[in-house]
Amino acid sequence: MKTFIYHLVPVRQDMLRDGPDPDEALIISEHFRYLKQLCDDGVVLTAGRTDTVDEHTFGVVILEAESESIARDIMRKDPATLHGIMHASLYPFRLALWSDTGPSGVE
């Protein structure tokens, strides 16, 4: 297995500051369920976002896949990218360290 990271940036910055509109809220819920299922399946190792609401806000998803094309397909099927509310970029990623305990405060 190879490790990849995809970087997500919201298309509409006001969504962060003012909150999502009803369509965006639905897509964000689908996005979360999609990533949760991939976590449960052992594909996604972790996912999250910066705790900011400005032009520097971004999210990341770290996942394992057999190939870059499979990782890219996973990224493109993410409801947030599929429905165009977030831009995403995929990168091969080399894990250097991994904590046995994991982070505290995971929601």
C-alpha positions as CSV (number, residue, x, y, z in Angstrom):
1,M,0.0,0.0,0.0
2,K,1.1,3.6,-0.7
3,T,0.2,6.6,1.4
4,F,-1.4,9.7,-0.1
5,I,-2.7,13.0,1.3
6,Y,-5.3,15.2,-0.3
7,H,-5.6,18.9,0.6
8,L,-9.1,20.5,0.5
9,V,-9.9,24.2,0.2
10,P,-13.4,25.5,0.3
11,V,-14.5,27.1,-2.9
12,R,-16.7,29.7,-1.2
13,Q,-14.8,31.3,1.7
14,D,-18.1,32.8,3.1
15,M,-19.2,29.2,3.9
16,L,-16.6,29.2,6.7
17,R,-17.4,32.6,8.2
18,D,-21.2,32.7,7.7
19,G,-21.9,29.0,7.7
20,P,-23.0,26.7,4.8
21,D,-26.1,27.2,2.8
22,P,-28.6,24.3,2.9
23,D,-27.1,22.6,-0.1
24,E,-23.6,22.9,1.2
25,A,-24.6,21.7,4.7
26,L,-26.0,18.5,3.0
27,I,-22.9,18.0,1.0
28,I,-20.7,18.5,4.1
29,S,-22.7,15.8,5.9
30,E,-22.2,13.5,3.0
31,H,-18.5,14.4,3.0
32,F,-18.2,13.5,6.7
33,R,-20.1,10.2,6.3
34,Y,-17.9,9.3,3.2
35,L,-14.7,9.9,5.1
36,K,-16.0,8.1,8.2
37,Q,-16.9,5.0,6.1
38,L,-13.4,5.1,4.6
39,C,-11.9,5.3,8.1
40,D,-14.0,2.3,9.2
41,D,-12.8,0.4,6.1
42,G,-9.2,1.1,6.9
43,V,-8.6,3.3,3.9
44,V,-8.5,6.7,5.5
45,L,-5.9,7.0,8.3
46,T,-7.0,10.4,9.5
47,A,-8.9,13.5,8.3
48,G,-9.4,17.0,9.6
49,R,-9.2,20.7,9.0
50,T,-7.6,23.8,10.4
51,D,-9.5,25.5,13.1
52,T,-9.6,28.8,11.2
53,V,-12.2,30.6,9.2
54,D,-10.1,32.7,6.8
55,E,-8.4,32.3,3.4
56,H,-5.8,30.0,4.9
57,T,-8.3,27.4,6.1
58,F,-7.8,23.9,4.6
59,G,-8.5,20.3,5.3
60,V,-6.4,17.1,4.8
61,V,-7.2,13.5,4.3
62,I,-4.4,10.9,4.7
63,L,-5.2,7.6,3.1
64,E,-3.7,4.4,1.9
65,A,-4.3,3.0,-1.6
66,E,-2.7,0.6,-4.0
67,S,-2.0,3.3,-6.6
68,E,-2.2,7.0,-7.2
69,S,-5.1,6.5,-9.6
70,I,-7.1,4.7,-6.9
71,A,-6.3,7.5,-4.4
72,R,-7.3,10.1,-7.0
73,D,-10.6,8.3,-7.6
74,I,-11.3,8.3,-3.8
75,M,-10.6,12.0,-3.7
76,R,-12.8,12.7,-6.7
77,K,-15.7,10.7,-5.2
78,D,-15.5,12.7,-2.0
79,P,-18.9,14.5,-2.0
80,A,-17.1,17.8,-1.2
81,T,-15.1,17.6,-4.4
82,L,-17.7,15.8,-6.5
83,H,-20.3,18.5,-5.9
84,G,-17.7,21.3,-6.2
85,I,-17.8,23.0,-2.8
86,M,-14.1,22.2,-2.2
87,H,-11.1,22.1,-4.4
88,A,-8.8,19.2,-3.8
89,S,-5.1,18.3,-4.7
90,L,-3.6,14.9,-4.2
91,Y,0.1,14.2,-3.2
92,P,2.1,11.1,-2.6
93,F,2.9,11.2,1.1
94,R,5.7,9.5,3.1
95,L,4.8,8.8,6.8
96,A,7.8,9.4,9.0
97,L,6.3,8.9,12.4
98,W,3.1,7.5,13.8
99,S,1.9,7.8,17.4
100,D,0.6,4.7,19.1
101,T,-1.7,6.8,21.3
102,G,-3.3,9.0,18.6
103,P,-4.5,12.6,19.3
104,S,-6.7,13.7,22.2
105,G,-9.9,15.6,21.6
106,V,-11.0,13.8,18.4
107,E,-14.6,14.7,17.6
